[in-house]
Amino acid sequence: MARKEPVELSEYEKQRQANIAQRDSLLKQLALDAAQAGLGPGQKPKPTKSASSQKKKPTVKKIKEENLPRRTSSRIAGLEADSEVAKRKAEDEYVAAKEAERVKRQRVSGPLDLSEVVVAGKEWDKNENFLVDVVSRGANPYERTFGEQEVKNTTDKELRSLREKMSGLELYDGFEPNRIKITPERIYSLGFHPTPEKPLIFAGDKMGNLGLFDASQTKATVKSEKVKSEDQDEDEEEDDDPDPNITSFKLHTRTISSFQFSPVNPSHLYTASYDSSLRLLDLNASNSTEIYAPEDTTLDEPLSGVELDPHSPHILYFSRLDGHVGRTDTRTAPSTADVFELSEKKIGGFSLNPSHPHFLATASLDRTMRLWDLRKLSSASKKTGAPQLPALVGEHESRLSVSHAAFNSAGQVATASYDDTVKVYTFADMAAWAPGRKLTEKEMAPSSVIRHNNQTGRWVTILRAQWQLHPADSVQRFCIGNMNRFVDIYTSKGEQLAQLGGDGITAVPAVAQFHPTNDWVAAGTASGKLCLWM
């Protein structure tokens, strides 16, 4: 290939190349002079690492891992990977875990012996049965809204005397309230045994436990029992400040929402639970038997209340959280009941009129208190499918949901609702009412409305107004828990009689109840502790 001859540059190109060479030479000379004079840029010192100058690395968000079952090696277990055997093994383990959880929550239908279901406290001994001898919207803890000054300022003599009497009830001093843990979990239901001889308190909790506490015991008697105990260690030092004797039984698998003693047999206690069952606890026979439950054990029909007909003690009424009220006879099969749908929403509580038990009051999430007459039932419609229902006497609607309705022996109904009121309804001459009578809106209006903080929140049991069943002085009164860690007592006219409190009450005594005849008040907290005033 022929070699190319060099191309001769033009005069213009020669001059441009010369200018470039001259400029480069000048720049090099200037840089050399500046360096000798110390004006040129030296090497940049390496920056020292400091906490303030270091750039923070972006934080890596940790992904919360689920607590899944640990994987097991199929190879070590002798199974081939992705084999049918391995798949069946995983499925069987999953089914077994689900079944174990279901069995844990399922009710126990058979009879229970009290000596076998003790979960905490003193062991149950039938021979030592202590019943043998008796047939908020921002709470402000400890801030009183009623006290000595209000009592002194009372001008009505009878009212002042009653206020002094009820305000004079003192906190039980046998043991501090924070040491009387009557149930292992949060208290949902509470009441006195009807005997007037000594205060015997029962309480039902969230997990189906029933606690018993005999308030006639003293530290001296408890200490004496421990000394005499056969299990006492000889080397064990004596306890000068023993805890009270309390016994708890596991009667249900879920919350004991309500219970009531038989009006004809004080050793019979009927309990209702969220496990869909009613049970009879016989304290003399030391056993518990199921008297009502759905025939299908997989049905979930939580019960919110139970009451006995005082004129027919074999007849029990119960309410369900799905808006139904049922009636069952203890002499029939356990799954037999007449059920009425009285609300489309939850019924939180109901009550029979003690003097005229064919009248029924219900409180519902639909914001109503309704009054029903069980003497007159509507006919079931085969065409429309409408069920048989008792006659609706009347209803009253509150601004927010109504938590509970309770009758007293004078024919008055007390309700507590989330509109921060306690309402009392007075129905006169109910004995003369014809079956199916209808009341006007005016006749259903409450006779008293009491402002009361009922905002319990998630961790405190719903506040309920509970009447004293048979007050000795015939003055109708009820008690209700106070979010400021007191128990309030009111008359049926809405007049406050007392605000019970005391040292050692560290939680809201939300579940409050009167003794049927004596001026004793008990209240339970979310931690299972008991407060008692006598």
Secondary structure, DSSP 8 states (H G I E B T S, - for coil): ----------HHHHHHHHHHHHHHHHHHHHHHHHHHTT-S----------TTTS-------------------TTTTT--TT-HHHHHHHHHHHHHHHHHHHHHHS---S-EEGGGSEEEES---GGG-TTTT-------TT--SS-HHHHHT---HHHHHHHHHHHT--B--SS-GGG-B-SSS-EEEEEE-S-SSS-EEEEEETTSEEEEEETT--HHHHHHHHHH-TT--TTS---SS----EEEEE--SS-EEEEEE-SS-TTEEEEEETTS-EEEEETTTTEEEEEE--SSTT----EEEEEEETTEEEEEEEEETTSEEEEEETTS-TT--EEEE--SS-EEEEEE-SSSTTEEEEEETTSEEEEEEEEEE----TTT-----EEEEEEEE-SS-EEEEEE-TTSEEEEEETTTEEEEEE---GGG--TT----TTTTS-SEEEE------SSS-----EE-SS-TT---EEEEEETTTEEEEEETTS-EEEEE--TT--S---EEEE-SSSS-EEEE-TTSBEEEE-
